[in-house]
Amino acid sequence: MQYQRVAITEKAAEIVKQLKEKHGELIFHQSGGCCDGSAPMIFEAEDMYLDDSDFLLGQLEGVNYYMNQDQFDYWKYTHLTVDITEGRGSSFSLEIPLGLRFIIHSRVLTEEENAELNK
């Protein structure tokens, strides 16, 4: 069975689709504590600089989801689900002007997931 580290709710997926239509190619990056804490943020792909310290967790609605390696060391035993909620966050993420912000729901990986994902 193929396990995934990250998933998305239907409501959040709809917002991602809207943002892709408006902005084109996007990228998710989970911050490391600045602005909205450890929040998922979405940017136009060319606006986000990635380097060797950024870890690809997966893809949501065709959008790559990254986290810095330092953050990943804390989150690697956790499954993340991206959701959306009303309210303005304090980041530069593209959903903010809509009066929305992405949030994370997390749970500890099962033993099977951990064995597969953290080999």
C-alpha positions in Angstrom: 0.0 0.0 0.0 1.2 3.5 -0.8 1.0 5.9 2.1 1.0 9.7 1.9 2.3 12.3 4.3 -0.2 15.0 3.3 -3.8 15.2 2.3 -6.4 18.0 1.6 -10.0 18.5 2.5 -12.6 19.0 -0.3 -13.2 22.6 0.8 -9.5 23.4 0.7 -9.1 21.7 -2.6 -11.7 24.0 -4.1 -9.8 27.0 -3.0 -6.6 25.6 -4.4 -8.4 25.1 -7.8 -9.6 28.8 -7.7 -6.1 30.0 -6.9 -4.6 28.0 -9.7 -7.1 29.4 -12.2 -6.2 33.0 -11.1 -2.4 32.6 -10.5 -1.2 29.7 -12.6 1.4 27.3 -11.2 1.5 27.3 -7.4 3.6 25.8 -4.5 2.7 25.0 -0.9 5.3 25.6 1.8 4.7 25.0 5.4 6.3 27.7 7.4 8.5 27.2 10.3 6.9 29.6 12.8 7.0 33.0 11.2 3.8 34.9 10.7 1.1 32.3 11.3 3.2 29.7 13.1 3.5 26.3 11.3 0.8 27.1 8.7 0.6 25.9 5.1 1.1 28.8 2.7 0.5 28.9 -1.0 2.4 31.0 -3.4 2.9 31.5 -7.1 5.6 29.0 -7.9 8.2 31.6 -9.1 7.7 33.6 -5.9 9.0 30.8 -3.7 12.7 30.0 -3.5 13.5 26.4 -2.7 16.9 24.9 -1.9 18.3 21.6 -0.9 17.0 22.0 2.7 13.3 21.9 1.5 11.6 18.5 1.6 8.8 17.5 -0.7 6.0 15.9 1.3 3.7 15.3 -1.6 1.3 16.9 -4.0 -2.2 18.3 -3.4 -4.4 19.2 -6.4 -1.3 19.2 -8.6 0.6 21.6 -6.2 3.8 20.4 -4.6 3.9 20.7 -0.8 7.2 21.4 0.8 8.6 21.9 4.3 12.1 22.9 5.4 14.2 20.0 6.6 14.4 21.5 10.1 10.6 21.5 10.4 10.3 18.1 8.8 12.5 16.6 11.5 9.7 17.6 14.0 6.8 16.6 11.7 8.1 13.4 10.1 6.0 11.1 12.3 2.8 13.0 11.5 0.2 12.9 8.8 -1.0 16.4 7.8 -4.4 17.3 6.3 -4.7 20.8 4.8 -8.0 22.5 5.5 -9.4 26.0 5.1 -11.1 28.3 7.6 -12.5 31.8 7.6 -10.4 34.5 9.0 -7.3 36.4 7.8 -4.0 35.0 8.7 -0.9 37.2 9.0 1.0 35.7 6.1 1.6 36.5 2.4 -0.3 33.3 1.3 -2.6 33.8 -1.8 -5.8 32.8 0.0 -5.6 35.7 2.5 -7.3 38.3 0.3 -10.3 35.9 0.1 -10.8 36.2 3.9 -9.6 32.6 4.3 -6.5 30.8 5.5 -5.2 27.3 5.2 -4.7 25.4 8.4 -3.3 21.9 9.3 -5.0 19.0 11.1 -2.4 16.5 12.2 -2.3 13.0 13.5 0.5 10.6 14.4 1.3 8.1 11.6 0.2 4.6 12.2 2.9 1.9 12.7 2.4 0.8 9.1 2.6 4.3 7.7 5.7 5.1 9.7 7.4 1.9 8.6 6.8 2.8 5.0 7.4 6.6 5.1 10.3 6.8 7.5 12.5 3.9 6.2 
